[in-house]
Amino acid sequence: IKQVYFPVGPGYHQLSILTNSGLIYKLRERIDVIRFSEENKIIRALKRNNQFSDQGFIELYNLTTIGYGGTKPQNISVLNNRNGGKTHLLQSLPPSLEKRTIRFPKSNFFAESIRYWDCQDIFQALHKIFKTDYNNIKIREGRDYRLQDMMNRIIARMWAVRSIEDSQYHAKSSQLKGYQKIWLLHEHVPQREDGELWLDQLCKEISIWAIKGYQNILGKQAIKLGEDERLEIYEIIDQNRGALK
Protein backbone atom coordinates (compact mmCIF):
# COMPACT_ATOMS: atom_id res chain seq x y z
CA ILE A 1 0.00 0.00 0.00
CA LYS A 2 1.49 3.30 -1.07
CA GLN A 3 2.22 5.79 1.70
CA VAL A 4 1.80 9.47 0.84
CA TYR A 5 3.06 12.26 3.05
CA PHE A 6 0.52 15.07 2.51
CA PRO A 7 1.62 18.51 3.82
CA VAL A 8 -0.77 20.10 6.31
CA GLY A 9 0.35 23.38 7.89
CA PRO A 10 3.81 23.00 9.42
CA GLY A 11 3.53 19.20 9.44
CA TYR A 12 1.96 16.47 7.35
CA HIS A 13 -0.63 13.74 7.35
CA GLN A 14 0.32 10.22 6.31
CA LEU A 15 -2.21 8.82 3.86
CA SER A 16 -2.60 5.26 2.63
CA ILE A 17 -4.00 5.19 -0.89
CA LEU A 18 -6.18 2.14 -1.50
CA THR A 19 -6.92 0.83 -4.97
CA ASN A 20 -10.59 0.62 -5.87
CA SER A 21 -11.62 -2.95 -4.97
CA GLY A 22 -14.18 -3.11 -7.80
CA LEU A 23 -11.44 -2.35 -10.31
CA ILE A 24 -9.16 -4.95 -8.77
CA TYR A 25 -11.94 -7.55 -8.87
CA LYS A 26 -12.65 -6.99 -12.59
CA LEU A 27 -8.97 -7.06 -13.49
CA ARG A 28 -8.53 -10.27 -11.51
CA GLU A 29 -11.42 -11.77 -13.49
CA ARG A 30 -9.73 -10.87 -16.78
CA ILE A 31 -6.43 -12.34 -15.66
CA ASP A 32 -8.11 -15.57 -14.61
CA VAL A 33 -9.79 -15.85 -18.00
CA ILE A 34 -6.41 -15.41 -19.72
CA ARG A 35 -4.73 -17.98 -17.50
CA PHE A 36 -7.41 -20.59 -16.81
CA SER A 37 -10.23 -20.44 -19.38
CA GLU A 38 -11.07 -23.72 -21.10
CA GLU A 39 -10.62 -22.14 -24.54
CA ASN A 40 -7.07 -21.03 -23.75
CA LYS A 41 -6.26 -24.41 -22.21
CA ILE A 42 -7.25 -26.10 -25.47
CA ILE A 43 -5.13 -23.73 -27.56
CA ARG A 44 -2.12 -24.22 -25.26
CA ALA A 45 -2.52 -27.99 -25.61
CA LEU A 46 -2.48 -27.64 -29.39
CA LYS A 47 0.71 -25.61 -29.19
CA ARG A 48 2.41 -28.19 -26.96
CA ASN A 49 1.51 -30.89 -29.50
CA ASN A 50 2.68 -28.75 -32.47
CA GLN A 51 -0.86 -28.71 -33.90
CA PHE A 52 -2.30 -25.85 -35.94
CA SER A 53 -4.79 -23.37 -34.52
CA ASP A 54 -6.13 -20.24 -36.20
CA GLN A 55 -6.54 -18.61 -32.78
CA GLY A 56 -3.80 -17.23 -30.56
CA PHE A 57 -3.62 -16.72 -26.83
CA ILE A 58 -1.97 -14.40 -24.33
CA GLU A 59 0.49 -15.35 -21.62
CA LEU A 60 1.15 -13.27 -18.51
CA TYR A 61 4.59 -13.78 -17.00
CA ASN A 62 6.21 -12.71 -13.73
CA LEU A 63 2.98 -12.29 -11.77
CA THR A 64 3.32 -11.57 -8.08
CA THR A 65 0.40 -12.42 -5.78
CA ILE A 66 -0.21 -10.49 -2.57
CA GLY A 67 -2.77 -11.13 0.19
CA TYR A 68 -5.09 -8.71 1.98
CA GLY A 69 -6.56 -9.02 5.44
CA GLY A 70 -4.23 -11.59 6.95
CA THR A 71 -5.97 -13.38 9.86
CA LYS A 72 -8.80 -10.83 9.90
CA PRO A 73 -10.65 -11.00 6.57
CA GLN A 74 -13.34 -8.74 8.00
CA ASN A 75 -10.88 -5.88 7.52
CA ILE A 76 -11.12 -6.05 3.73
CA SER A 77 -13.98 -5.54 1.30
CA VAL A 78 -16.46 -8.18 0.18
CA LEU A 79 -15.03 -8.15 -3.35
CA ASN A 80 -11.50 -8.73 -2.09
CA ASN A 81 -12.78 -11.60 0.02
CA ARG A 82 -14.30 -13.17 -3.09
CA ASN A 83 -10.77 -13.34 -4.50
CA GLY A 84 -9.64 -15.08 -1.36
CA GLY A 85 -8.06 -11.87 -0.15
CA LYS A 86 -5.46 -12.17 -2.92
CA THR A 87 -4.66 -10.06 -5.93
CA HIS A 88 -1.93 -9.91 -8.55
CA LEU A 89 0.80 -7.41 -9.19
CA LEU A 90 1.49 -7.16 -12.91
CA GLN A 91 5.05 -6.57 -13.96
CA SER A 92 5.64 -2.84 -14.47
CA LEU A 93 8.89 -1.87 -16.14
CA PRO A 94 10.03 1.16 -18.12
CA PRO A 95 10.06 0.65 -21.90
CA SER A 96 13.16 -0.98 -23.30
CA LEU A 97 14.80 1.25 -25.89
CA GLU A 98 16.05 -0.51 -28.96
CA LYS A 99 19.32 0.55 -30.48
CA ARG A 100 18.61 2.53 -33.62
CA THR A 101 19.89 0.52 -36.56
CA ILE A 102 18.84 2.87 -39.36
CA ARG A 103 20.42 6.31 -39.57
CA PHE A 104 19.95 8.90 -42.24
CA PRO A 105 23.30 9.24 -44.05
CA LYS A 106 25.25 12.45 -43.61
CA SER A 107 27.53 12.13 -46.63
CA ASN A 108 27.06 8.83 -48.49
CA PHE A 109 24.30 6.21 -48.42
CA PHE A 110 26.70 3.50 -49.60
CA ALA A 111 29.12 4.09 -46.74
CA GLU A 112 26.70 4.74 -43.88
CA SER A 113 23.31 3.13 -44.59
CA ILE A 114 24.35 -0.12 -46.23
CA ARG A 115 27.71 -1.82 -45.75
CA TYR A 116 29.54 -4.46 -47.73
CA TRP A 117 28.90 -6.93 -44.89
CA ASP A 118 25.15 -6.53 -45.36
CA CYS A 119 25.59 -8.40 -48.67
CA GLN A 120 28.38 -10.74 -47.58
CA ASP A 121 26.48 -13.90 -48.54
CA ILE A 122 25.70 -12.47 -51.97
CA PHE A 123 29.32 -11.60 -52.72
CA GLN A 124 30.45 -15.05 -51.58
CA ALA A 125 27.87 -16.69 -53.84
CA LEU A 126 28.98 -14.50 -56.76
CA HIS A 127 32.58 -15.54 -56.13
CA LYS A 128 31.67 -19.20 -56.67
CA ILE A 129 30.02 -18.22 -59.96
CA PHE A 130 32.97 -16.09 -61.08
CA LYS A 131 35.35 -19.01 -60.45
CA THR A 132 33.60 -21.35 -62.86
CA ASP A 133 35.55 -22.12 -66.06
CA TYR A 134 32.51 -22.17 -68.31
CA ASN A 135 29.78 -19.73 -69.24
CA ASN A 136 26.23 -20.78 -70.06
CA ILE A 137 22.71 -19.51 -69.49
CA LYS A 138 22.38 -21.16 -66.07
CA ILE A 139 25.61 -19.51 -64.88
CA ARG A 140 24.41 -16.13 -66.11
CA GLU A 141 20.99 -16.62 -64.54
CA GLY A 142 22.64 -17.51 -61.23
CA ARG A 143 24.76 -14.36 -61.40
CA ASP A 144 21.79 -12.18 -62.27
CA TYR A 145 19.72 -13.74 -59.46
CA ARG A 146 22.36 -12.83 -56.90
CA LEU A 147 22.73 -9.31 -58.24
CA GLN A 148 18.95 -8.83 -58.08
CA ASP A 149 19.03 -10.03 -54.47
CA MET A 150 21.61 -7.31 -53.80
CA MET A 151 19.33 -4.73 -55.42
CA ASN A 152 16.38 -5.87 -53.33
CA ARG A 153 18.39 -5.24 -50.16
CA ILE A 154 19.51 -1.82 -51.35
CA ILE A 155 15.93 -0.86 -52.24
CA ALA A 156 14.62 -2.11 -48.87
CA ARG A 157 17.26 -0.01 -47.08
CA MET A 158 16.37 2.96 -49.31
CA TRP A 159 12.76 2.86 -48.07
CA ALA A 160 13.92 2.53 -44.46
CA VAL A 161 16.12 5.61 -44.83
CA ARG A 162 13.38 7.60 -46.54
CA SER A 163 11.01 6.79 -43.66
CA ILE A 164 13.27 8.54 -41.11
CA GLU A 165 14.03 11.64 -43.18
CA ASP A 166 11.72 13.92 -41.18
CA SER A 167 13.37 13.13 -37.86
CA GLN A 168 17.02 12.67 -38.84
CA TYR A 169 17.84 14.73 -41.93
CA HIS A 170 19.50 18.06 -41.18
CA ALA A 171 20.00 20.21 -44.25
CA LYS A 172 22.66 22.47 -42.71
CA SER A 173 25.03 19.64 -41.78
CA SER A 174 24.25 17.28 -44.66
CA GLN A 175 27.06 16.54 -47.10
CA LEU A 176 25.06 14.20 -49.35
CA LYS A 177 25.83 14.28 -53.04
CA GLY A 178 23.19 15.96 -55.16
CA TYR A 179 21.92 12.77 -56.79
CA GLN A 180 21.55 11.07 -53.39
CA LYS A 181 19.50 14.00 -52.10
CA ILE A 182 17.18 13.63 -55.09
CA TRP A 183 17.02 9.89 -54.41
CA LEU A 184 16.28 10.04 -50.68
CA LEU A 185 14.55 13.33 -49.84
CA HIS A 186 10.81 13.83 -50.12
CA GLU A 187 11.20 17.44 -51.26
CA HIS A 188 12.86 16.20 -54.46
CA VAL A 189 10.06 13.82 -55.49
CA PRO A 190 9.10 15.87 -58.61
CA GLN A 191 12.72 15.95 -59.77
CA ARG A 192 13.08 12.28 -58.89
CA GLU A 193 10.05 11.34 -60.98
CA ASP A 194 10.87 13.48 -64.02
CA GLY A 195 14.67 13.39 -64.22
CA GLU A 196 16.95 10.58 -65.35
CA LEU A 197 20.46 12.06 -65.03
CA TRP A 198 20.54 11.56 -61.25
CA LEU A 199 19.39 7.96 -61.78
CA ASP A 200 22.23 7.32 -64.24
CA GLN A 201 24.68 8.54 -61.58
CA LEU A 202 23.03 6.35 -58.94
CA CYS A 203 23.11 3.18 -61.05
CA LYS A 204 26.78 3.74 -61.85
CA GLU A 205 27.52 4.29 -58.14
CA ILE A 206 25.78 1.02 -57.24
CA SER A 207 27.76 -0.93 -59.87
CA ILE A 208 31.03 0.46 -58.51
CA TRP A 209 29.90 -0.28 -54.94
CA ALA A 210 29.09 -3.87 -55.89
CA ILE A 211 32.57 -4.50 -57.33
CA LYS A 212 34.28 -2.86 -54.37
CA GLY A 213 32.10 -4.85 -51.99
CA TYR A 214 32.98 -8.12 -53.69
CA GLN A 215 36.70 -7.28 -53.55
CA ASN A 216 36.47 -6.16 -49.93
CA ILE A 217 34.66 -9.29 -48.73
CA LEU A 218 36.76 -11.81 -50.68
CA GLY A 219 40.08 -10.01 -50.23
CA LYS A 220 42.99 -11.74 -51.94
CA GLN A 221 40.69 -14.50 -53.21
CA ALA A 222 38.65 -12.05 -55.28
CA ILE A 223 38.81 -12.35 -59.04
CA LYS A 224 39.79 -9.10 -60.72
CA LEU A 225 36.76 -7.48 -62.37
CA GLY A 226 37.13 -4.85 -65.05
CA GLU A 227 34.93 -2.40 -66.92
CA ASP A 228 33.24 -5.13 -68.95
CA GLU A 229 32.09 -6.89 -65.75
CA ARG A 230 30.93 -3.58 -64.28
CA LEU A 231 28.78 -2.93 -67.34
CA GLU A 232 27.21 -6.38 -67.01
CA ILE A 233 26.40 -5.59 -63.37
CA TYR A 234 25.07 -2.19 -64.45
CA GLU A 235 22.56 -3.88 -66.79
CA ILE A 236 20.93 -5.70 -63.84
CA ILE A 237 20.91 -2.51 -61.77
CA ASP A 238 19.40 -0.59 -64.67
CA GLN A 239 16.44 -2.95 -64.72
CA ASN A 240 15.51 -1.60 -61.27
CA ARG A 241 15.26 2.06 -62.28
CA GLY A 242 11.54 2.21 -61.54
CA ALA A 243 11.97 0.66 -58.08
CA LEU A 244 14.81 3.07 -57.25
CA LYS A 245 12.47 6.01 -57.78
GIFENLIN-V37487 format. One record per helix or strand of 3 or more residues. SS is the DSSP state (alpha for helix, beta for strand). FROM is the first residue (numbers start at 0). LEN is the number of residues. If there is no record, write none. Layout:
<<SS;FROM;LEN> <SS;FROM;LEN>>
This chain:
<<beta;1;7> <beta;10;7> <alpha;20;16> <alpha;37;11> <beta;63;4> <alpha;72;3> <alpha;77;5> <beta;85;4> <alpha;108;4> <alpha;115;15> <alpha;136;27> <alpha;164;4> <alpha;177;7> <alpha;185;9> <alpha;196;25> <alpha;226;12> <alpha;240;4>>
